[in-house]
């Protein structure tokens, strides 16, 4: 009977040591692939698609006209997903600064200084874009060539 207890204790101690010293593997970050090409915001609870906006160039001034951009609470935006064929080496994330009113009465916004981003390729058509710093409140835009996807963080 004593031998059985000693063996059981030794086995229990060995199992405890194995669990104690086993390496803890970090959880894999899964990215859900969107169904349609476009730019998406990965929010805390879901993915939300951003609507594209046109970039204008008038006499060397590059701007866009506000077109009722999507709004997100501060801290909800985790990262961005680009799904489709995009040339990401020209991708920038910029704050938008008020420039002037258009003749029709729409607000025009100029692109501010680039915010540093980290672009990770997940597949041939899927890229994850994360800003290197924290977002503050404001009006921002992801910009590639003639298209920009604007959004507001409140």
N, C-alpha and C positions, 0 to 999 in steps of 0.2 A: 504494500500500500504506500509506503514511504517513497519507493522508487517511482511509482506512478505520479505522485505529487511533485517530486523533484523534476521528473521529465516534463510534466505539464507546466511547471513554473519556468523551466529553462526554455521550453517552446514558446511560452507567452512572452518571456523577456526577449527572446530572439525576434519574434514578430514585432514587438514594440520598437526594438532598435532598427529593424528594417524600415518600418513606417517613419520613424523619426529622422533617419538619415537619407531617405529617398529624395531624389531631386524633384522639385515642384516645377512642372512644365507650365509656361505661361499659356493662357488661352489664345487660340488663333483668332485673329481679327477677320471675321467674315464680312464680305461686302456683297450686298444683294445687287444683282445685275438688273438695271432698269429694262423695261419692255420696249421702249422707243428711244431712238437717238435724241440726245439733248444734254442739257446741263441740269443737274439735280443738286439740291441741298440735302445733306443727311442731317436731319434734325434729331433731337433726342428720342422721339417716338416714331418717326416715319421719314420717308423721302418725299421731297416736294420739288416739282419741276419748275425751273425758272423760265420765263418767257424771254425770247431774244429781243433785242432792241437794235436799231440801226445806228452806226457810227457815222457822223457827218464830218466833213472837212471843208471849212470855208476860209480861204485865204490863210492857210497854215494853222488855223485854230481847229483842233480836234475836239468834238463834243458829242453829246447825245441829248435827245429831248426826253424828259421824264414821261413815262407811259404807264402810270399807276403801278409802280413796282411792288413785288410781294414784300410783306413785313414779317420780321421774326423777332421774338423777345430776345433780349440780351442773354447770352449763354446757351441758347438753344442750338445754334449752328455748330456742328462738330467738324464737318469737312464737306467738300464738294465732289461730285461724280461727273465726269465727262464721258458720255457714252456715244460713240460714233467715230468717224474719221476726222480728227482734228490734228493740226500741226501744233503740238503743245510747246514747242520751243519758243513760240511767239506769244504764249499765254501770259497775261499779267493780271494781277488783282490790284485794283486802284480805288482809293476813295474818290468820290465825285464832289466837286466844288461848284457852287452856283456861279454861272457865268453871266447870263442875261435872259430876258424874255424874248420869245420868238414873236414875229408879227401876228401870229394867231393867238398868242397869249400863253403858250406852253413854256415851262421853265427849261432852260438849257443849262447843262452841267458839263464842265471841263474835267478831264481826268487829272487826278492828283498824282503825287509821287508813288511809284510802285511799292507794294507791300511784299516782303519776301514770302515765297511759297515753296512748298516741297511737293513735287509731282512724282507719283509712284504709278508705274504701269502694271495693271493687274491682268490684262489680256490685250489682244490686238486692238480691241475697240473700247476698252474700259480703263480710265485713268482716275486716280484718287488725288485730289488737290487739297493740301492742308496749309493754312497760313502758319508761319513760324512763330508769330506772336499772338497776342490775344486781341480779339475784336473789341472795339468800343462802340458806342452808339454812333450811327451815321448812315450815310448813303454810299454804297459800294458797288463795284462792277467787276465781273470777270470779263476779260477782253481778249479776243483773237481776231486779227485782221479787221474785217468790216462788221463783225458782230460783237455785241456786248450783252451780257446778262446782268441786269441791275437788280438790287434788292436793298431793303432798308433794315437796319438793326435798331430796335427801339430799347 
